[in-house]
């Protein structure tokens, strides 16, 4: 059956829109990966629209079209990390190993790109302090996970709210100490596991 001119035009429009979305997503991903490379080789101060455009092979105007400010680049990178860390929280949290699995995954994400994540941790702390960043609250997520766990399996306290708050407080201390260079990757891992009482640093 032959398609009408209207159907052909509509199909072409849909195809063009799909290509445009794919190209936009690819350009955004290129910019973010280039931003990571710049951070691996330098510091937060080296990441500018000019340096990002030069490294990505696009114009400065293109960079601004996707990221109107340097802070928006940091936030997009930070959001990527959050997505990587929390995507496995779909696991059934009543499983006693779920929290251990989550912590192991989080550590892998953080130390897997250590130089970049350290800098993003500091940038995100400044962004949250200024009130300009609004991101997923890890305490709320952990509260749900811990609430679904058997009481005797909850780290720190049988009260899920206390358990989640203590873990997040301990984790943030470890994170910012690591980001500032006070902890090595290995020491950071040890401190993060302590946050969930998942390992004993001094086994008897």
N, C-alpha and C positions, 0 to 999 in steps of 0.2 A: 504494500500500500504506500503510495507516494505521500510524502509529508507536505503540508501546506507551507507557503512562504513564511507565514507567521511562526510556525513550529520550528522551521530552520533558523530563522532569526533569533528566536528564543533560545534554542540550543547553543547557538554561537555566542550569545550574550552570557549564558551560564558558563560556557567554557572559558571565555575571556575573564570573567570574574574569578573563576577557580585559579587560572594562571596568575592573575594579579595577587590573589591571596597567597599562593605558593611562593611567588617571587618576594612578596613583602616579608613572609615568615623566614625565607632563606636569607634575606638581607639583614634582618634583625638578628638572626643566629650568627651570621658572619661578624656583625659588629660586636656582639657579646663575646664571641670567642677571641676576637682581636683584642678586646678590652682585657680579657684574662691574660693573654700573652704579654701585653704591656705591663700588667701588674706583676707577672712572674719575673719580668726583666728589670722592673724598676719599682716605683712606689705610687701611692695615690696621686701624688703631685705630677706624675708623668702622664696621667690619663686626662687628656683634653680632647675637645672636638677636633682640633687640628691633628694631633697625634693619632687619634682613632681613625680619622678619615684617611690619613696617609698610610697607615698600616693596613686598612681594609681595602684601599684602592677606590674609595668613593669620595665625593666632594663633602666639604664641611656642611653644606646645605642639606645634603642627604642625612648626615649624622644628626643634625638638629631636627629633621623631620621625624626621626624615630625617637631621639632622646634630646629634649629641649634643654637639658642641663646635665652637668657632670653627676650631680646627685641622683638624677633619674637613671643613669647608667649603673651606679652603685646599687640602687634599689632593685633594678632588674636582675643584676647578678645575685644579689642577696636572696631574691625571691626564687631564683633557680636552685640555690642551695637548700632553702627551706622545703621546696618541692621534693628534692632528692632525699632529704632526711626523713620527711614525714609520709612519703608515699607508702611505706610498708606498714603504717599504722592501721591499715585495713585488716591486718591479721587479727584473728580472734583473741582478744586480750585476756580471756579467762585462761588461756594457755600460759602456764607458768614460765615458759621459755620466751614468750612474746616480747617482754621488756628487755631481756638479754639480747634477743635478736635485733631489736630496735637500737639499743645502745651500740652494738657492734656495727650496725649499718651506719649510724650517725658518725662514729669515730672514723670509719672508712671514708666517708664523704669529706669530713673536715681535713684529715691528714693527707688524703689523696691529692689535694691541691693546696698544700699547706701555706705556701707563700701568698697565694691569692686570698684564701679564706681568712687568714690572720688579718689582712688589711680590710677585708669586707666586714669583719667582726667589729673593728674599731670604727669604721665609717657608719655602720648601722647603729652602733651605740650612740654616736653623735646625732644621727638622724632622729632616733627615738627620743633623745633628750630634748631636742629642739621642737618635738611635736610634729615634725613634717613627715614622718614615716609611720604608716599604719600597716602592721604585718600580723600574721598569725600569732596568736598568743600560745606559746608552748605549754604554759601551765594549764590552760584549759584543755588542751589535747591530752596531756599526761593525766589530768584529773579523770577524764573519761576512761582512759586505759586502766589506771590504777583502781578506779571504782568497780570495774568489771572483774578484777582479780580476786581470788579468795583472800580473805582478810589476813590469813597467816602467811601469805606470799607477798604482801605489800612491803616495799622497802621502807625503812625508817620508822613507820607508824602504821597501825591498823586503820587509822583515820585517813581516808583517801585524800582529803583536802590538805592535811598536814604533810602526808607523804609526797604529794605532787609539789607542794610549795618548797619543801626542804630540798628535794632533788633539783628543782630549777634554780634555787638560790645557790646551791653548791656548784651546779653546772656552770652558771654564769660566772662565778668566781674563777673557776678553772679556765673557762673560755677566754675571759679578758686577761687573765694572767698569761695564758698561752699566746694570745694575740699581741701582747706587749713584749713578748720575748722572755718572760720569766720561766716558762716551762718549755722543755723540748717536746717533740711530738710524742715520744714515749712517756714522758711525765704527764703530759696532757691526757693520754689514754688512761693512765693509772688513776688520775683524779676524776675523770668522767665515770669510770666504772665504780669508783667509791661513791659517787653521787647516787647511784642506785643500789649500793651495798651488794654489788654483783660479784665482787671479788674481795678477798681479804688481803690487804697489802702486807700483813705480817702473819701469815698462817702459823698456827701453833704446831 
